[in-house]
Amino acid sequence: MSVWSATKAKRVYAALLRAGWTLKKQVGSHRKLQRNGSPNFTFCFHDSEEVGPAALAKIGKETGLRPEDL
């Protein structure tokens, strides 16, 4: 069972910003984020969307986000 639980995209995006990611570019719902020492990450969810555990685990793997960061 995953330690991640589904949450709103708005909350995930806010956690990424708190973790040091900054918005580089936005086109529609696709937000390209950047952080020193990391490759760019594209966050492509609308704020009101529910992000499931599998997607959260993938986001965590690519960005270093942890369940307790949410």
N, C-alpha and C positions, 0 to 999 in steps of 0.2 A: 504494500500500500504506500502511496506517495505521501510525503510530509507536506506537500503543497495542497492548499485548498483553493477552490475557485474564488476569484475576487474580481472586482471591477477594474477595467483597464485604466481608468483615471487614477486609481490608487497605486497601480503598478508603475505608471509613468511618474507619479510623484516620488515614489521610492527610488526610481532610477535617478531622478534629479538630485535627491538627497545623497545618493551614493557617489555623486561627482560627475555624472553624465550631463552634458549640455546639448541643447538643441542646435544642430548645425544647419538643417534645412527641413522645410515641411512642404509637402505637396499633397493636398487633400488630407486623408487620415494617416498617410505615411510620414513618419517623423524620423529623420536621420539624426542619430545621437553620436556624440564624440566624447572621448575622454583620453587624456594623455596616457600613452603607453598601451592603448587598446585599439583594436580595429573598430571602425565605425559599426554601429548597430542600428538596424532599421526596425522601429516599433510601428506596427501597422494595425492598430486597433482603434476603434472609435471609443471615446471616453465612457459611454454607457454600456459597452459590451462586457460580457462576463468572460474572463480568461480562465480556461480550464487548467487542471493540474499538469497535464502533459505539456501544454504550451508554456506554463510557468517554469517547469523544470528546464525546458530548452532555453528560455530567456535567462534563467539563473546560470546555466552552463556557459552561455556566451558573454554574460555581463558581470558575473560574480555576485548577483543578487541572491540573497538567502531568504527563506521563509520568514525569519524573524525581522527582516527589514521592512516587511509589509505592515 
